[in-house]
Amino acid sequence: MNERAWALADAAAARADEMRLAVSTLSSGARVLDAGIGVNGGFAAGRLLAQLCMGGLGEIDYVPLTIGDETWAGVQVWTDHPAECCMASQYAGWAINPQGFFAMGSGPLRAKARVEKELFSKLGYAEDASRGVLVLEGRTPPTDDVAEWVARKAGIAPGQITFAVAPTASVAGGVQIVARIIETGLHKMETLGFDVTRVVSAMGTAPLPPVAKNDMRAIGRTNDCVLYGGRARYTVRADDEKLAHLAERLPSSSSSDYGTPFVEIFRRYDNDFYKIDPMLFSPAEVWLTSAITGRTFHAGHLNPAVLGASLLGN
């Protein structure tokens, strides 16, 4: 996946002006693709970020979505390698926190660093890469100190790292976050104790958020696109009894915190993300199809009222 993502980054760098990217090289040799901090970025840059996050093993397209009485621009994402590209790459599970800097890291370099030891042990996946790609969500571009910290953790040279970065309140940032529609369901499966390596294929859709006035509002809107407007379909090597039980617990509506825009939930817990019920973070509606029996189990529902309040409000 790191080689796939590196090739995507090379191709994007060659079209930087067209894609409204800024490409720079730190003194350590690390390459930085800015998709929304000092440049406008856009839909092309957002699709790139999502592809990089998924290690080149996911397909992302823009599609219209009808939810209630509204038609939204949206994304459709699919992969035939869900455990690898979503959990070993796309999931923002690596805290990049050298002194004076913080961002959550996504992308295939996670599969080289394997800092999240328990998760990668369950996945049974690792990459012995000589170079790699890491995607950061934030307004502060990585420095040489950050590159050197990441390089030590990953066991590669700083000059063999490509960073891609965009803030949440940007077009590109919004795209790459809602393109996690499949990943959010897989992550909840893992949290519930289900073996995500049994998921053989997955496809999902989610509406695109309008750019918010600040990153806090953008975090709310991007989460709401998944929690209240996201749909995901999974083909799974599991029997009917297991899938029926899993389907009941998988949608966001199974959480006690479900039902209001995410920014309100966040404020309710004094802006402490970790006080929110972890069972909330999953698609609004899911379908689980058994690759053994052919039966499909459906649960959850879209919530146009809450979605509209979030995306069309101030």
Backbone bond lengths (Angstrom), bond angles and torsions (degrees), N, CA, C in turn:
res aa  C-N    CA-C-N  psi(-1)  N-CA   C-N-CA  omega(-1)  CA-C   N-CA-C  phi
1 M - - - 1.460 - - 1.525 111.59 -
2 N 1.346 117.10 -34.57 1.458 118.63 178.78 1.525 111.27 -63.89
3 E 1.321 117.48 -38.69 1.468 119.55 178.20 1.529 111.10 -68.89
4 R 1.312 117.21 -38.57 1.463 120.50 176.50 1.529 110.56 -62.14
5 A 1.321 115.97 -45.85 1.462 120.10 -178.79 1.523 110.96 -67.51
6 W 1.333 117.59 -37.11 1.465 120.45 178.87 1.531 109.99 -62.92
7 A 1.317 117.19 -41.27 1.470 120.32 178.45 1.523 110.73 -63.95
8 L 1.330 117.40 -38.86 1.467 120.67 176.46 1.525 110.73 -63.84
9 A 1.334 116.73 -40.52 1.460 120.69 179.30 1.526 111.18 -66.22
10 D 1.327 116.94 -40.55 1.470 120.61 176.83 1.526 110.91 -59.75
11 A 1.320 115.81 -46.11 1.465 120.35 -178.67 1.523 110.72 -64.23
12 A 1.328 116.83 -39.40 1.467 120.30 179.22 1.527 110.99 -67.91
13 A 1.322 117.17 -40.82 1.461 120.66 179.63 1.520 111.04 -61.36
14 A 1.319 116.46 -34.37 1.466 120.24 178.83 1.525 111.97 -70.89
15 R 1.338 117.21 -17.40 1.464 122.54 179.77 1.524 110.76 -118.38
16 A 1.318 116.76 30.04 1.462 121.12 -170.79 1.520 112.65 -57.45
17 D 1.310 118.11 -44.85 1.470 120.13 -178.66 1.517 110.99 -62.55
18 E 1.319 115.65 -45.09 1.470 120.35 179.61 1.523 111.87 -61.36
19 M 1.346 115.99 -39.30 1.454 121.04 -176.87 1.528 112.80 -89.65
20 R 1.325 116.28 1.67 1.472 122.90 179.92 1.520 111.14 56.84
21 L 1.338 114.62 47.26 1.451 123.15 174.76 1.521 109.16 -107.20
22 A 1.308 116.93 153.76 1.461 121.87 168.84 1.524 107.33 -112.84
23 V 1.309 117.25 125.63 1.463 122.69 -178.46 1.521 108.61 -111.67
24 S 1.312 116.31 127.78 1.463 120.38 178.59 1.521 109.18 -139.01
25 T 1.336 114.81 161.49 1.459 121.23 177.15 1.519 108.55 -123.44
26 L 1.323 117.17 124.72 1.455 122.19 177.84 1.531 109.65 -72.42
27 S 1.313 116.41 164.32 1.470 119.44 -179.68 1.526 111.43 -63.88
28 S 1.321 117.13 -24.30 1.467 121.40 176.39 1.514 112.64 -74.60
29 G 1.336 116.61 -11.25 1.457 121.44 -178.65 1.509 114.35 100.35
30 A 1.333 118.39 -9.61 1.469 120.86 178.94 1.518 110.07 -67.85
31 R 1.324 115.45 140.56 1.464 121.35 178.51 1.524 109.34 -96.18
32 V 1.339 116.65 139.74 1.460 122.22 179.17 1.522 108.97 -123.80
33 L 1.336 116.28 124.56 1.459 122.81 173.01 1.522 107.56 -104.51
34 D 1.325 116.25 109.58 1.463 121.83 178.32 1.525 108.04 -90.49
35 A 1.353 115.93 119.48 1.461 120.74 -177.90 1.516 112.74 -111.06
36 G 1.353 117.41 12.57 1.457 116.33 -179.64 1.510 116.63 175.54
37 I 1.334 118.56 2.63 1.470 119.89 178.91 1.525 110.25 -85.34
38 G 1.321 116.68 -62.15 1.459 121.08 -179.98 1.511 113.73 -101.92
39 V 1.319 116.41 3.45 1.468 122.45 -179.49 1.515 108.74 -134.28
40 N 1.327 116.21 169.17 1.467 119.72 -179.41 1.522 112.92 -75.59
41 G 1.332 117.59 -29.53 1.458 118.04 -173.20 1.520 110.08 59.33
42 G 1.335 117.68 -145.42 1.456 120.34 178.18 1.510 111.76 147.57
43 F 1.324 115.83 -162.17 1.466 120.46 -176.18 1.528 112.15 -68.60
44 A 1.326 117.18 -37.12 1.468 119.53 177.73 1.522 109.89 -64.64
45 A 1.329 116.14 -43.19 1.460 120.21 179.11 1.525 110.96 -66.18
46 G 1.334 117.37 -37.29 1.454 120.30 178.61 1.514 112.55 -65.35
47 R 1.328 115.69 -41.50 1.470 119.37 177.34 1.523 109.82 -63.47
48 L 1.332 116.59 -40.51 1.467 120.21 176.83 1.520 111.04 -59.27
49 L 1.338 117.13 -48.63 1.465 119.86 -179.80 1.525 111.29 -57.11
50 A 1.326 116.39 -43.19 1.470 119.80 179.49 1.521 111.02 -63.47
51 Q 1.336 117.15 -40.79 1.470 120.69 178.26 1.515 110.92 -65.07
52 L 1.331 117.05 -41.23 1.462 120.22 177.89 1.522 110.48 -63.76
53 C 1.342 116.40 -44.20 1.457 120.05 178.77 1.523 111.18 -56.74
54 M 1.326 117.48 -37.61 1.459 122.21 -176.56 1.523 112.47 -89.84
55 G 1.318 116.57 10.42 1.457 119.76 174.76 1.511 114.42 63.21
56 G 1.336 116.87 26.57 1.459 120.23 179.17 1.511 114.37 73.40
57 L 1.333 117.86 8.89 1.470 121.07 -179.43 1.528 112.45 -108.03
58 G 1.323 117.00 8.76 1.455 121.06 177.68 1.515 110.98 -121.15
59 E 1.315 117.19 148.18 1.456 123.22 177.95 1.521 109.12 -108.13
60 I 1.327 116.70 131.95 1.465 122.15 -177.00 1.517 109.44 -128.50
61 D 1.326 117.20 125.56 1.466 122.81 177.74 1.520 109.30 -131.04
62 Y 1.339 115.81 156.49 1.460 121.44 174.34 1.522 109.14 -94.41
63 V 1.337 115.96 131.43 1.462 121.46 -176.14 1.530 109.19 -140.42
64 P 1.353 118.29 153.44 1.467 120.51 171.27 1.525 109.88 -80.57
65 L 1.334 116.58 142.16 1.457 121.80 179.86 1.522 109.21 -128.60
66 T 1.321 116.99 130.46 1.456 121.69 175.13 1.520 108.89 -98.74
67 I 1.333 115.97 120.10 1.458 122.07 179.78 1.521 106.71 -130.07
68 G 1.332 116.12 111.66 1.457 119.90 -173.26 1.521 109.68 64.28
69 D 1.318 116.84 -128.90 1.462 121.32 -179.54 1.527 112.67 -95.08
70 E 1.320 117.28 3.01 1.457 121.20 -176.43 1.528 110.87 -108.24
71 T 1.337 115.20 148.48 1.462 121.22 170.67 1.523 107.59 -112.15
72 W 1.326 115.25 125.23 1.455 121.77 -177.37 1.521 109.92 -114.79
73 A 1.311 116.79 149.37 1.456 119.87 163.41 1.521 107.44 -69.24
74 G 1.328 116.51 141.69 1.455 119.19 -176.74 1.512 112.72 -147.80
75 V 1.317 115.26 178.96 1.459 121.48 174.66 1.522 109.05 -117.44
76 Q 1.324 114.83 148.07 1.461 122.19 168.71 1.516 107.43 -120.47
77 V 1.309 115.92 128.32 1.460 122.41 -175.75 1.519 108.67 -125.86
78 W 1.330 116.41 137.45 1.459 118.43 174.23 1.523 110.98 -146.87
79 T 1.325 115.08 156.81 1.455 121.24 177.24 1.512 110.16 -156.64
80 D 1.317 115.49 149.44 1.458 121.81 172.07 1.522 111.30 -102.26
81 H 1.327 116.17 10.80 1.470 122.21 178.75 1.535 109.18 -134.54
82 P 1.329 117.40 58.00 1.468 119.81 -168.90 1.522 114.83 -63.14
83 A 1.316 119.02 -42.63 1.465 119.54 -177.49 1.522 110.82 -64.64
84 E 1.335 115.69 -43.20 1.460 119.47 -177.72 1.523 111.37 -71.02
85 C 1.339 117.08 -54.81 1.465 118.05 -170.10 1.518 112.15 -77.38
86 C 1.329 118.70 -27.83 1.458 120.45 -178.90 1.525 112.56 -91.11
87 M 1.319 117.14 -47.67 1.462 119.17 -175.00 1.524 113.15 -90.04
88 A 1.337 118.13 -36.37 1.467 120.47 179.93 1.513 112.07 -85.54
89 S 1.343 117.84 -9.05 1.457 119.89 -177.98 1.523 112.18 -132.31
90 Q 1.333 118.36 -61.44 1.468 121.61 -170.08 1.521 113.99 -69.64
91 Y 1.290 118.66 -35.31 1.459 122.44 -177.96 1.536 110.41 -56.32
92 A 1.322 116.47 130.84 1.471 121.06 -179.91 1.521 109.08 -83.75
93 G 1.316 116.18 74.92 1.454 120.89 -172.35 1.514 115.80 -107.75
94 W 1.341 117.78 -3.53 1.453 120.82 -176.52 1.527 109.50 -107.94
95 A 1.324 117.29 113.92 1.460 121.64 177.67 1.524 109.24 -78.99
96 I 1.318 116.29 113.59 1.461 121.98 178.35 1.524 106.69 -91.76
97 N 1.326 116.21 99.23 1.465 119.46 -168.19 1.527 114.51 -136.82
98 P 1.335 118.25 49.82 1.461 117.45 168.47 1.524 109.64 -64.16
99 Q 1.315 116.75 163.75 1.459 120.14 -175.55 1.525 111.37 -54.15
100 G 1.353 115.55 127.98 1.458 120.98 176.84 1.513 115.40 84.21
101 F 1.331 117.93 7.01 1.468 120.43 -178.03 1.520 108.39 -145.20
102 F 1.357 115.01 145.73 1.463 118.78 172.56 1.516 109.87 -151.87
103 A 1.312 115.34 132.84 1.469 122.97 170.56 1.518 107.12 -159.88
104 M 1.315 115.98 154.28 1.462 119.93 172.97 1.519 108.46 -90.56
105 G 1.329 115.09 132.55 1.456 120.53 -175.89 1.516 112.88 -99.69
106 S 1.337 115.20 133.36 1.463 123.24 174.07 1.520 108.10 -121.15
107 G 1.328 115.48 167.63 1.451 118.88 173.75 1.519 112.49 110.54
108 P 1.325 116.47 170.66 1.462 120.73 -170.07 1.517 115.41 -69.78
109 L 1.343 118.61 -15.71 1.462 118.00 176.63 1.527 110.96 -61.93
110 R 1.333 117.26 -23.26 1.470 120.43 174.70 1.521 111.39 -57.94
111 A 1.340 116.53 -35.21 1.461 120.22 -177.89 1.521 112.06 -75.04
112 K 1.318 117.27 -15.10 1.457 121.81 172.48 1.524 110.33 -88.41
113 A 1.335 116.90 -47.02 1.473 120.51 -178.06 1.520 111.66 -70.12
114 R 1.326 116.82 -40.61 1.472 123.15 179.11 1.535 111.88 50.40
115 V 1.330 114.89 42.57 1.465 120.16 176.54 1.530 110.41 -64.21
116 E 1.328 116.18 -34.31 1.468 121.72 178.88 1.530 108.51 -82.60
117 K 1.313 115.70 75.81 1.466 121.66 -168.45 1.525 112.72 -60.47
118 E 1.340 117.08 -44.03 1.467 119.68 -176.99 1.529 111.19 -63.52
119 L 1.331 116.56 -44.54 1.453 120.00 -179.36 1.523 111.11 -62.72
120 F 1.328 117.50 -47.82 1.458 119.41 -176.58 1.524 112.09 -69.73
121 S 1.323 116.85 -26.51 1.457 119.63 173.41 1.520 110.74 -64.99
122 K 1.350 116.19 -41.22 1.465 119.77 177.66 1.525 111.32 -67.00
123 L 1.333 116.60 -39.50 1.462 120.24 -178.24 1.520 111.65 -71.96
124 G 1.322 117.16 -28.18 1.455 120.75 -176.35 1.513 112.11 64.49
125 Y 1.336 115.78 35.63 1.465 119.99 -175.73 1.518 110.24 -129.12
126 A 1.338 115.58 138.71 1.462 121.43 176.73 1.521 108.23 -153.76
127 E 1.340 115.69 153.76 1.461 121.05 175.27 1.527 108.95 -126.26
128 D 1.320 115.49 131.89 1.457 121.50 175.77 1.523 107.86 -97.75
129 A 1.329 115.29 67.17 1.465 121.05 -172.34 1.525 110.89 -88.86
130 S 1.333 116.07 148.33 1.464 120.97 175.83 1.522 111.40 -94.27
131 R 1.341 116.91 -9.99 1.459 122.16 176.60 1.522 107.48 -153.03
132 G 1.344 116.36 160.64 1.457 116.42 -175.58 1.510 113.59 -161.90
133 V 1.332 114.61 169.55 1.460 123.64 -174.61 1.520 109.65 -122.02
134 L 1.330 115.33 134.48 1.456 121.99 178.84 1.524 108.71 -131.34
135 V 1.336 116.98 130.81 1.463 123.10 179.70 1.519 108.91 -105.36
136 L 1.341 116.39 131.08 1.458 122.40 -178.35 1.517 109.82 -118.27
137 E 1.323 116.05 140.02 1.468 122.26 174.73 1.516 108.40 -103.61
138 G 1.341 117.51 111.72 1.453 119.18 -179.33 1.513 112.78 171.61
139 R 1.319 115.36 176.57 1.468 122.38 -179.49 1.524 113.51 -103.25
140 T 1.310 116.94 -3.94 1.458 120.75 -178.93 1.525 109.48 -110.18
141 P 1.331 118.14 117.22 1.465 119.04 179.14 1.521 111.53 -68.22
142 P 1.311 118.49 151.17 1.466 120.51 179.13 1.523 111.60 -67.63
143 T 1.314 115.15 147.03 1.461 123.02 178.70 1.531 109.52 -104.86
144 D 1.330 115.32 179.95 1.461 119.01 174.88 1.518 111.62 -61.87
145 D 1.335 117.20 -37.80 1.471 119.86 177.80 1.525 110.87 -60.73
146 V 1.332 116.34 -40.88 1.467 120.32 177.81 1.525 110.17 -65.34
147 A 1.333 116.64 -44.89 1.468 120.68 -179.30 1.528 110.68 -60.59
148 E 1.325 116.52 -42.64 1.460 119.82 -179.16 1.526 111.35 -68.33
149 W 1.336 117.12 -36.93 1.470 121.07 176.90 1.523 110.19 -63.49
150 V 1.335 116.79 -47.97 1.465 121.21 179.38 1.532 110.24 -62.39
151 A 1.330 116.45 -42.02 1.461 120.51 -178.66 1.522 111.51 -61.44
152 R 1.321 117.03 -40.79 1.476 119.88 178.60 1.521 110.86 -63.50
153 K 1.328 115.60 -43.78 1.465 119.33 -179.47 1.526 111.95 -64.88
154 A 1.346 115.98 -36.21 1.462 120.57 -175.31 1.526 113.03 -89.56
155 G 1.314 116.85 -13.86 1.457 119.64 179.30 1.518 113.84 73.96
156 I 1.334 116.58 33.77 1.455 121.16 175.75 1.529 108.56 -134.52
157 A 1.319 116.80 171.39 1.455 121.23 179.06 1.525 110.06 -78.40
158 P 1.340 118.80 147.19 1.463 120.93 177.92 1.526 112.84 -55.14
159 G 1.335 116.51 -35.86 1.458 119.76 -179.68 1.512 114.25 -68.99
160 Q 1.319 116.76 -5.48 1.468 121.55 179.16 1.525 111.63 -104.33
161 I 1.338 115.67 19.53 1.469 120.87 179.30 1.516 109.85 -115.08
162 T 1.321 116.23 135.02 1.465 122.62 166.61 1.519 108.40 -112.20
163 F 1.336 115.63 122.62 1.451 121.47 172.32 1.521 108.88 -98.79
164 A 1.321 117.04 142.82 1.467 122.37 168.77 1.513 106.64 -126.67
165 V 1.341 116.81 134.27 1.462 119.32 -171.58 1.517 111.06 -142.99
166 A 1.332 115.56 143.25 1.470 122.59 173.93 1.516 108.44 -156.72
167 P 1.324 118.29 144.62 1.467 120.67 176.21 1.526 111.39 -73.89
168 T 1.318 116.17 160.13 1.464 120.45 179.09 1.524 111.05 -61.92
169 A 1.328 116.87 -43.61 1.468 121.53 -179.92 1.522 110.21 -83.93
170 S 1.317 115.24 65.79 1.470 122.95 174.83 1.514 106.93 -151.61
171 V 1.317 116.28 160.08 1.470 119.15 -179.91 1.520 109.95 -60.52
172 A 1.325 116.70 -49.93 1.466 120.30 -177.41 1.519 111.58 -64.48
173 G 1.339 116.45 -41.32 1.449 119.57 179.32 1.511 112.53 -62.14
174 G 1.321 116.37 -41.17 1.462 119.72 178.19 1.512 112.50 -63.75
175 V 1.325 116.94 -40.35 1.468 120.72 179.90 1.523 110.53 -61.91
176 Q 1.338 116.16 -50.31 1.466 117.89 -173.37 1.525 111.60 -66.04
177 I 1.338 117.70 -26.79 1.462 119.05 -179.25 1.528 111.08 -76.80
178 V 1.344 118.15 -47.44 1.465 118.13 -178.98 1.529 111.50 -71.97
179 A 1.344 117.09 -18.10 1.469 119.81 174.54 1.525 111.68 -69.97
180 R 1.335 117.13 -0.16 1.455 121.88 176.03 1.530 111.69 -87.86
181 I 1.317 117.97 16.19 1.453 122.02 -174.66 1.531 112.33 -55.28
182 I 1.335 117.73 -42.91 1.468 120.05 177.81 1.519 110.32 -70.14
183 E 1.319 115.18 -43.37 1.471 120.69 -176.13 1.524 111.99 -60.39
184 T 1.339 117.48 -38.70 1.462 118.64 -178.72 1.527 111.35 -62.07
185 G 1.328 116.32 -39.09 1.459 119.20 177.12 1.516 112.12 -67.01
186 L 1.326 116.92 -41.33 1.462 120.29 178.18 1.526 111.04 -63.85
187 H 1.336 115.84 -41.02 1.456 118.67 179.60 1.521 110.90 -63.45
188 K 1.335 117.05 -38.70 1.460 118.34 178.09 1.531 110.56 -68.37
189 M 1.336 117.18 -37.87 1.465 118.99 174.75 1.526 110.67 -55.93
190 E 1.340 115.43 -45.65 1.462 120.33 -179.31 1.522 110.53 -63.19
191 T 1.331 116.81 -40.94 1.460 121.47 178.27 1.527 110.96 -62.59
192 L 1.331 116.31 -34.70 1.462 121.10 179.13 1.524 112.95 -79.59
193 G 1.334 116.59 -1.15 1.457 120.38 177.47 1.514 114.87 90.76
194 F 1.344 117.51 10.33 1.465 120.40 179.51 1.523 109.54 -86.72
195 D 1.312 117.16 141.80 1.466 123.40 179.85 1.528 109.91 -76.47
196 V 1.343 117.20 103.59 1.469 120.47 -174.87 1.522 112.76 -70.52
197 T 1.332 118.27 -14.21 1.469 119.00 176.30 1.526 111.30 -69.52
198 R 1.343 117.15 -9.67 1.466 120.94 175.53 1.540 111.97 -79.93
199 V 1.328 117.29 -12.16 1.456 121.01 179.28 1.530 107.62 -82.57
200 V 1.331 116.64 119.83 1.468 119.73 -172.09 1.528 113.20 -99.37
201 S 1.318 118.22 -26.85 1.462 122.34 177.42 1.522 108.40 -153.16
202 A 1.338 115.82 153.84 1.467 119.02 -179.09 1.517 110.32 -154.15
203 M 1.332 115.38 148.69 1.459 122.11 177.53 1.518 108.35 -145.52
204 G 1.334 116.30 142.51 1.452 119.18 179.52 1.510 112.73 -151.92
205 T 1.333 115.33 161.97 1.462 121.89 175.98 1.522 109.21 -133.54
206 A 1.335 115.33 151.92 1.468 120.84 174.91 1.515 108.31 -156.18
207 P 1.335 117.99 146.37 1.461 120.51 177.68 1.520 111.01 -71.05
208 L 1.331 115.60 154.09 1.455 121.09 176.85 1.527 109.81 -88.42
209 P 1.327 118.07 135.49 1.457 119.53 179.59 1.520 111.57 -80.16
210 P 1.332 118.68 141.03 1.462 119.32 166.98 1.527 108.81 -61.81
211 V 1.324 116.91 146.79 1.463 119.62 179.36 1.525 109.43 -61.13
212 A 1.315 116.56 130.58 1.463 122.04 -177.68 1.525 110.85 -88.98
213 K 1.340 115.58 166.06 1.465 120.44 -176.63 1.521 112.56 -73.84
214 N 1.326 118.00 -20.00 1.457 120.70 176.70 1.526 108.60 -154.33
215 D 1.328 115.97 171.59 1.458 120.16 -174.13 1.525 112.39 -68.03
216 M 1.325 118.15 -32.78 1.455 119.68 179.02 1.525 110.90 -63.83
217 R 1.338 116.78 -46.06 1.460 119.26 176.44 1.527 111.26 -64.68
218 A 1.311 115.57 -34.80 1.473 119.11 179.19 1.521 111.41 -66.11
219 I 1.331 116.93 -38.28 1.465 119.66 175.91 1.525 110.00 -59.96
220 G 1.340 116.23 -40.82 1.457 119.80 177.62 1.511 112.21 -62.60
221 R 1.327 116.35 -48.41 1.466 119.77 -176.43 1.532 112.47 -65.57
222 T 1.321 116.58 -42.62 1.467 118.39 -178.75 1.526 111.00 -65.67
223 N 1.320 117.26 -40.11 1.461 119.21 176.55 1.519 111.20 -63.97
224 D 1.330 117.23 -42.09 1.458 120.12 -177.99 1.526 112.16 -64.73
225 C 1.328 117.24 -31.81 1.470 120.21 177.60 1.522 111.27 -59.93
226 V 1.323 116.44 -33.91 1.465 121.28 178.11 1.521 110.83 -84.76
227 L 1.330 116.93 -48.77 1.464 121.52 -173.30 1.519 113.27 -66.13
228 Y 1.358 116.63 -33.94 1.466 120.84 -174.41 1.521 113.81 -118.45
229 G 1.348 117.02 -12.39 1.460 119.68 -178.88 1.506 115.06 -128.60
230 G 1.331 117.72 3.23 1.462 121.40 -175.43 1.517 113.73 -93.83
231 R 1.318 114.81 141.41 1.467 121.27 176.39 1.527 108.78 -128.36
232 A 1.316 117.14 139.62 1.465 120.36 -179.73 1.517 110.53 -142.23
233 R 1.320 114.21 140.67 1.470 121.72 179.73 1.523 108.60 -124.20
234 Y 1.322 115.53 130.28 1.452 121.39 -176.40 1.535 110.03 -126.28
235 T 1.317 116.65 135.52 1.462 122.33 169.96 1.519 106.97 -102.48
236 V 1.347 115.82 126.11 1.466 120.60 -165.59 1.523 110.26 -132.92
237 R 1.326 116.42 137.85 1.465 121.09 172.89 1.531 108.25 -83.99
238 A 1.314 115.25 83.99 1.467 120.98 179.98 1.515 108.56 -157.19
239 D 1.351 115.91 158.63 1.463 119.16 -178.36 1.522 110.46 -82.16
240 D 1.325 115.02 170.55 1.463 121.28 -173.94 1.521 112.54 -62.74
241 E 1.313 117.76 -40.74 1.454 120.29 -177.07 1.528 110.98 -61.55
242 K 1.319 117.27 -44.84 1.459 120.63 -179.99 1.525 111.19 -64.94
243 L 1.332 116.90 -41.80 1.458 119.47 -177.73 1.526 111.76 -71.17
244 A 1.311 117.52 -36.00 1.470 119.76 177.55 1.519 110.47 -61.75
245 H 1.326 116.01 -42.88 1.469 120.27 179.58 1.521 110.82 -68.42
246 L 1.334 116.51 -41.50 1.463 120.39 -179.79 1.521 111.17 -64.94
247 A 1.326 117.68 -41.99 1.461 121.56 -178.05 1.522 111.61 -59.48
248 E 1.319 117.75 -38.40 1.464 121.14 -179.27 1.533 111.74 -62.04
249 R 1.308 117.14 -32.99 1.460 122.07 -173.15 1.523 113.57 -97.68
250 L 1.338 117.35 -10.53 1.458 119.81 -168.97 1.527 115.32 -79.69
251 P 1.331 121.87 -41.57 1.474 120.18 -175.23 1.518 112.83 -65.44
252 S 1.323 116.16 158.29 1.466 121.40 179.02 1.520 112.23 -60.44
253 S 1.329 117.24 -28.78 1.467 120.85 -177.27 1.527 112.95 -67.61
254 S 1.346 117.85 -9.58 1.463 120.39 176.78 1.529 112.10 -78.18
255 S 1.346 116.85 -7.56 1.464 120.99 -178.21 1.532 111.42 -88.27
256 S 1.321 116.08 147.29 1.462 121.30 176.52 1.524 111.81 -70.43
257 D 1.326 118.16 -17.33 1.466 121.59 179.62 1.532 112.84 -91.68
258 Y 1.304 117.35 -0.28 1.471 121.79 -178.67 1.526 111.48 -69.37
259 G 1.347 116.84 145.37 1.455 119.67 166.50 1.501 117.23 127.32
260 T 1.337 118.79 -10.64 1.461 121.65 177.15 1.523 108.89 -133.38
261 P 1.339 117.88 159.84 1.463 119.39 177.97 1.524 111.60 -53.24
262 F 1.323 115.64 145.44 1.456 120.70 -173.18 1.524 112.31 -59.65
263 V 1.322 117.59 -35.80 1.465 119.07 -179.01 1.525 111.04 -61.61
264 E 1.328 117.91 -32.81 1.463 121.17 176.82 1.527 111.12 -71.04
265 I 1.315 115.92 -39.43 1.475 119.95 176.78 1.525 109.59 -61.99
266 F 1.323 115.84 -43.67 1.457 121.97 -179.08 1.527 110.81 -60.04
267 R 1.323 116.24 -45.22 1.476 120.28 179.10 1.525 111.74 -65.72
268 R 1.327 115.57 -34.98 1.467 120.33 -179.93 1.524 111.16 -58.49
269 Y 1.322 115.76 -32.12 1.464 121.10 -179.39 1.533 111.70 -102.05
270 D 1.331 116.44 27.25 1.476 122.28 175.96 1.523 111.75 56.60
271 N 1.329 115.33 39.53 1.467 122.46 177.38 1.528 113.16 60.16
272 D 1.325 116.24 27.65 1.466 121.26 176.55 1.528 108.49 -103.35
273 F 1.321 115.33 102.01 1.463 121.77 -176.07 1.532 111.79 -55.58
274 Y 1.331 116.14 -35.23 1.461 119.65 -171.75 1.523 113.02 -80.66
275 K 1.330 118.05 -4.06 1.461 120.97 173.59 1.523 111.76 -87.12
276 I 1.328 117.14 -14.20 1.467 120.98 179.74 1.524 109.35 -72.82
277 D 1.312 116.34 141.56 1.464 121.39 178.39 1.526 109.65 -56.86
278 P 1.335 118.93 119.00 1.467 120.43 -179.18 1.520 113.51 -63.50
279 M 1.327 117.68 -17.68 1.457 120.95 178.88 1.534 112.50 -72.81
280 L 1.336 116.89 -9.04 1.460 120.35 179.82 1.524 111.95 -72.12
281 F 1.320 117.78 -31.32 1.464 121.43 -167.29 1.522 111.36 -83.89
282 S 1.325 114.74 88.25 1.457 121.44 179.88 1.522 108.63 -166.61
283 P 1.331 118.41 167.82 1.462 120.39 -179.54 1.523 112.30 -62.92
284 A 1.330 114.78 156.30 1.459 120.26 177.87 1.523 112.07 -67.36
285 E 1.319 116.37 -36.17 1.469 121.18 -173.16 1.524 108.94 -140.09
286 V 1.337 116.83 136.69 1.462 120.59 -176.65 1.524 111.13 -135.94
287 W 1.316 113.86 152.65 1.462 123.21 170.80 1.525 107.21 -128.91
288 L 1.332 116.62 130.01 1.459 122.06 177.00 1.520 108.26 -119.09
289 T 1.327 116.46 119.22 1.466 121.50 179.91 1.520 109.59 -109.50
290 S 1.314 116.75 128.16 1.459 121.14 178.39 1.523 109.99 -77.52
291 A 1.314 116.35 124.01 1.463 120.82 175.14 1.522 111.44 -74.35
292 I 1.336 116.59 -7.30 1.462 121.45 179.69 1.522 111.00 -93.17
293 T 1.344 117.08 -48.60 1.466 120.68 -175.06 1.518 113.61 -104.70
294 G 1.323 117.59 -19.79 1.460 121.03 -178.02 1.518 114.19 85.57
295 R 1.326 118.28 -1.36 1.472 120.87 178.89 1.526 110.84 -78.52
296 T 1.327 115.93 147.84 1.461 121.89 179.43 1.523 109.35 -118.06
297 F 1.334 115.52 137.65 1.455 122.64 179.44 1.521 108.26 -118.84
298 H 1.328 115.46 128.35 1.470 122.38 -173.96 1.514 109.46 -118.32
299 A 1.347 116.02 139.89 1.467 119.90 177.81 1.522 109.42 -154.06
300 G 1.330 115.32 157.55 1.453 121.33 178.67 1.508 112.72 87.02
301 H 1.333 116.04 178.65 1.448 121.59 -178.04 1.526 108.94 -162.23
302 L 1.314 115.67 156.52 1.460 120.19 173.77 1.525 109.19 -76.12
303 N 1.333 115.38 156.58 1.467 120.12 -179.67 1.529 107.94 -130.54
304 P 1.346 117.67 82.95 1.470 120.87 -176.44 1.511 113.77 -60.22
305 A 1.346 118.17 -32.05 1.464 120.68 -176.37 1.518 110.94 -66.06
306 V 1.328 117.21 -49.89 1.459 120.50 -179.49 1.524 110.12 -68.00
307 L 1.321 117.04 -40.13 1.465 120.58 179.60 1.525 109.78 -60.56
308 G 1.332 117.30 -46.77 1.456 120.62 -179.86 1.514 112.49 -63.92
309 A 1.326 117.50 -39.96 1.456 121.25 178.22 1.518 110.83 -60.68
310 S 1.333 115.93 -37.34 1.461 120.18 -179.79 1.526 112.51 -74.90
311 L 1.315 116.93 -48.24 1.467 119.97 -171.98 1.515 113.47 -81.53
312 L 1.331 117.95 -24.44 1.449 120.21 -178.36 1.532 113.09 -105.65
313 G 1.337 116.78 -1.91 1.460 120.58 179.23 1.522 111.34 -83.37
314 N 1.308 116.02 -178.32 1.470 121.32 179.92 1.515 111.10 -73.54
